[in-house]
Amino acid sequence: AVMSAFRQDGELGEVGTVPRLRAAASALHVPDREAVQWVAGFEALQKLRLRVQRARLGATGTHQRAWVPWSRLDAHARRELRQALRAARVVQQRIELDYCR
């Protein structure tokens, strides 16, 4: 499911991912603790993606995709990735529950 940046009245709403996640959490009456986990998960994924892209850009001088084999991630990055993916799964489950009612 894609969360539109447009509100129901057709006006442009939040456009950044973090504000859209917060707005969606508010609209879905998600507890604050869970909403914080949504944002933290997204930010962890972004941080990991940017770290990989920066390292590759510095090494090659060109932009490359952010895909990294699991075996090349250190223990800390693996832990962060697992937590971020758990948070993403919670978001997906919440949306599924709310839209399947």
N, C-alpha and C positions, 0 to 999 in steps of 0.2 A: 504494500500500500504506500502510495506517495502522499505526503502531507503537503497540501497546496499552501503557497504563500498568500493566496487570496482568501479573504474572509467571505462569509456567506453573502454579504452585501456587495461583493465584487470589488471592494477596496483592497489595496495592497496591505497585507498584514506583516507579520514578522518575516524577515528574509534570511536571517542568519540561522544556522542549525540549532545553536544553543537556545536562542530566544524562541524558536519554533517548538523545541522540545519542552521548554517551560510552559509555553502557551497551551500545548497539547495536554500536558500533565494537569494544568489548571482546569481546562475544559472537561477532562475526563475524571476530575476529582481524585486524582492520584495523591496519595499521602506524600508529604514533603520529603520524607526520607527516601522514598522510591524515586521521586523526581530528581533528587540529588544524585542518585545512582545512575539514572539515565544519562545525565549530563557528564558525570565522571567517566562513564563508559565511553561516550563519544569522544571526550577530550583525551582519554588514554589511547584510543585508536588513532586519533589525529596526531598525537605526539609521536607515537611509534612510526606512523607513515612518514611524517616530516623528518624524523631522525634518519630513516632509511634513505629518503630522497636526498637529503642534504649530504649524507656520506657518499652516495653515488655521484651526485653532482660535483662534489669536490674531487672525486677520483677521476672522473671522465670528462667533466666540463659540459656534459649534455644531460638533459632530463631523461630519466628512465622510469618505468613503472615501479610501484612500491612493493611488489610481490617479493616475499622472502621465504625461502624454505624454512620449515619449522626447525630443522637441525641447526640452522645458522643463528637462531635466537638464543641469547643467554638466558639464564634462569629467571632473572628479573623481568626481562621482556616477555618471556613465556607466561609468567604469573600475571603481568599486566594485561596481556592479550586474553587470557582465560577469563579474568574478571570483567573485561570490557565485553567479551562475547556473552557472558552470563547476563550482563545488564541489557544487552541487545535482545537476548531471548526473552527477558522479562517484558520489555517494551512490546515485542511482537505478540506475546501471549496476552498482554493487557489489551492491545488493539483488537486481536482476534475475539477475545471475550466480549468486548464492548460492541463490536460490529456484528457478532453472531447472535446477539440477544433479540 
